Each structure stands twice: as C-alpha cells, then as structure tokens.
Amino acid sequence: MEISIEETSSGGRYVGRVEGVSDVAEMTFSRTSPRLIIIDHTGVPESLKGQGVGQALAAFAIDEARKGGWKIIPLCPFFKAQVARHPDWKDVMSF
C-alpha cells in the first residue's frame, strides 16, 4: 500500500492507495497550529475494507507526528479506537 499526504494551509489528508484498486482510503486532519493537528475522519471504501488500510493510515499519522514534533487530537472515532489499542502512541496524543 502507498500512503501520500495532501496538505493545505489549514489541514489535509493522508491518502491510502492499494495497487490494482481505483478507490482510495483517507484520514483527514485540520491543523490548529504548527504543533497540533486534529484527526477528524477516516474513510475506507468497501473495496478496501478488511485489508488493514485504516490501521496503516493511523500508524502513518503517528509516524508523521513523531517526525514533525507535533501532537494529535483524536476526534475521529476510528482513530480514537486505534489509539486505545496502542498505548505506545500516547506520546503524540493531546487529549
């Protein structure tokens, strides 16, 4: 799976693409400051469900936050559930 970032001045999205599938998965975020983002939505189309795409997007967001030195406010229910399953991600959470 390939994950890319589409960013604007106020936010953006992480986009997951699987070879051979035209649909894309996304995890959207808003940037509240240079050091804080809010993850507010994860969308995985039926054609990609059950393949770990949402989990891969969540892990990618965590890696990006660690590399960039920022924190994440987890508003998206899917992302919140992933954070609850991964206590090692708490270092980049802002509750």
C-alpha positions as a Markdown table, in Angstrom:
| # | Residue | x | y | z |
|---|---|---|---|---|
| 1 | Met | 0.0 | 0.0 | 0.0 |
| 2 | Glu | 1.1 | 3.5 | -0.8 |
| 3 | Ile | 0.3 | 6.4 | 1.5 |
| 4 | Ser | 0.6 | 10.1 | 0.4 |
| 5 | Ile | -0.1 | 13.4 | 2.0 |
| 6 | Glu | -2.3 | 16.1 | 0.5 |
| 7 | Glu | -1.9 | 19.3 | 2.6 |
| 8 | Thr | -3.3 | 22.8 | 2.6 |
| 9 | Ser | -2.6 | 25.7 | 4.9 |
| 10 | Ser | -5.4 | 24.6 | 7.3 |
| 11 | Gly | -5.2 | 20.8 | 7.1 |
| 12 | Gly | -5.2 | 18.0 | 4.7 |
| 13 | Arg | -5.5 | 14.2 | 4.4 |
| 14 | Tyr | -3.5 | 11.1 | 4.3 |
| 15 | Val | -4.4 | 9.0 | 1.3 |
| 16 | Gly | -4.0 | 5.3 | 1.0 |
| 17 | Arg | -3.9 | 3.5 | -2.3 |
| 18 | Val | -3.7 | -0.2 | -3.0 |
| 19 | Glu | -2.3 | -1.4 | -6.3 |
| 20 | Gly | -5.0 | -2.6 | -8.6 |
| 21 | Val | -7.8 | -0.8 | -6.8 |
| 22 | Ser | -9.1 | 2.5 | -8.0 |
| 23 | Asp | -10.7 | 3.5 | -4.7 |
| 24 | Val | -8.7 | 5.4 | -2.1 |
| 25 | Ala | -8.9 | 5.5 | 1.7 |
| 26 | Glu | -8.4 | 8.7 | 3.6 |
| 27 | Met | -7.7 | 10.1 | 7.0 |
| 28 | Thr | -8.5 | 13.9 | 7.2 |
| 29 | Phe | -7.0 | 16.4 | 9.6 |
| 30 | Ser | -7.1 | 20.0 | 10.5 |
| 31 | Arg | -4.1 | 21.9 | 11.6 |
| 32 | Thr | -4.7 | 24.1 | 14.6 |
| 33 | Ser | -1.1 | 25.3 | 14.9 |
| 34 | Pro | 2.3 | 24.2 | 13.7 |
| 35 | Arg | 2.5 | 21.8 | 16.6 |
| 36 | Leu | -1.1 | 20.4 | 16.7 |
| 37 | Ile | -3.5 | 18.6 | 14.3 |
| 38 | Ile | -7.0 | 17.2 | 14.8 |
| 39 | Ile | -7.7 | 13.9 | 13.1 |
| 40 | Asp | -11.4 | 14.2 | 12.4 |
| 41 | His | -12.3 | 11.5 | 9.8 |
| 42 | Thr | -11.3 | 8.2 | 8.4 |
| 43 | Gly | -12.9 | 6.8 | 5.3 |
| 44 | Val | -12.2 | 3.4 | 3.9 |
| 45 | Pro | -14.3 | 2.3 | 0.9 |
| 46 | Glu | -15.9 | -1.2 | 0.9 |
| 47 | Ser | -13.4 | -2.3 | -1.8 |
| 48 | Leu | -10.5 | -1.8 | 0.7 |
| 49 | Lys | -12.2 | -2.9 | 4.0 |
| 50 | Gly | -10.5 | -5.8 | 5.9 |
| 51 | Gln | -7.1 | -5.2 | 4.4 |
| 52 | Gly | -5.6 | -3.1 | 7.3 |
| 53 | Val | -5.8 | 0.1 | 5.3 |
| 54 | Gly | -7.3 | 2.2 | 8.1 |
| 55 | Gln | -4.8 | 0.9 | 10.6 |
| 56 | Ala | -1.9 | 1.7 | 8.1 |
| 57 | Leu | -3.3 | 5.3 | 7.8 |
| 58 | Ala | -3.4 | 5.6 | 11.6 |
| 59 | Ala | 0.2 | 4.3 | 12.0 |
| 60 | Phe | 1.3 | 6.7 | 9.3 |
| 61 | Ala | -0.3 | 9.7 | 11.1 |
| 62 | Ile | 1.6 | 8.7 | 14.3 |
| 63 | Asp | 4.9 | 8.4 | 12.5 |
| 64 | Glu | 4.4 | 11.8 | 10.8 |
| 65 | Ala | 3.6 | 13.4 | 14.2 |
| 66 | Arg | 6.7 | 12.0 | 15.7 |
| 67 | Lys | 8.9 | 13.1 | 12.8 |
| 68 | Gly | 7.3 | 16.6 | 12.8 |
| 69 | Gly | 7.3 | 17.0 | 16.5 |
| 70 | Trp | 3.6 | 17.7 | 16.8 |
| 71 | Lys | 0.6 | 16.4 | 18.8 |
| 72 | Ile | -2.7 | 14.9 | 17.6 |
| 73 | Ile | -6.2 | 15.5 | 19.0 |
| 74 | Pro | -8.1 | 12.3 | 18.1 |
| 75 | Leu | -11.7 | 13.3 | 17.2 |
| 76 | Cys | -12.3 | 10.6 | 14.6 |
| 77 | Pro | -14.0 | 7.5 | 16.3 |
| 78 | Phe | -11.9 | 5.1 | 14.3 |
| 79 | Phe | -8.6 | 6.8 | 15.1 |
| 80 | Lys | -9.6 | 7.1 | 18.8 |
| 81 | Ala | -10.3 | 3.3 | 18.9 |
| 82 | Gln | -6.8 | 2.7 | 17.4 |
| 83 | Val | -5.2 | 4.9 | 20.0 |
| 84 | Ala | -6.9 | 2.9 | 22.7 |
| 85 | Arg | -5.4 | -0.3 | 21.3 |
| 86 | His | -1.9 | 1.2 | 21.0 |
| 87 | Pro | -0.8 | 2.7 | 24.3 |
| 88 | Asp | 2.6 | 3.3 | 22.8 |
| 89 | Trp | 1.0 | 6.1 | 20.7 |
| 90 | Lys | 0.1 | 8.2 | 23.7 |
| 91 | Asp | 3.3 | 10.2 | 23.4 |
| 92 | Val | 1.8 | 12.2 | 20.4 |
| 93 | Met | -1.7 | 12.5 | 21.8 |
| 94 | Ser | -3.2 | 15.7 | 23.1 |
| 95 | Phe | -6.4 | 14.9 | 25.0 |
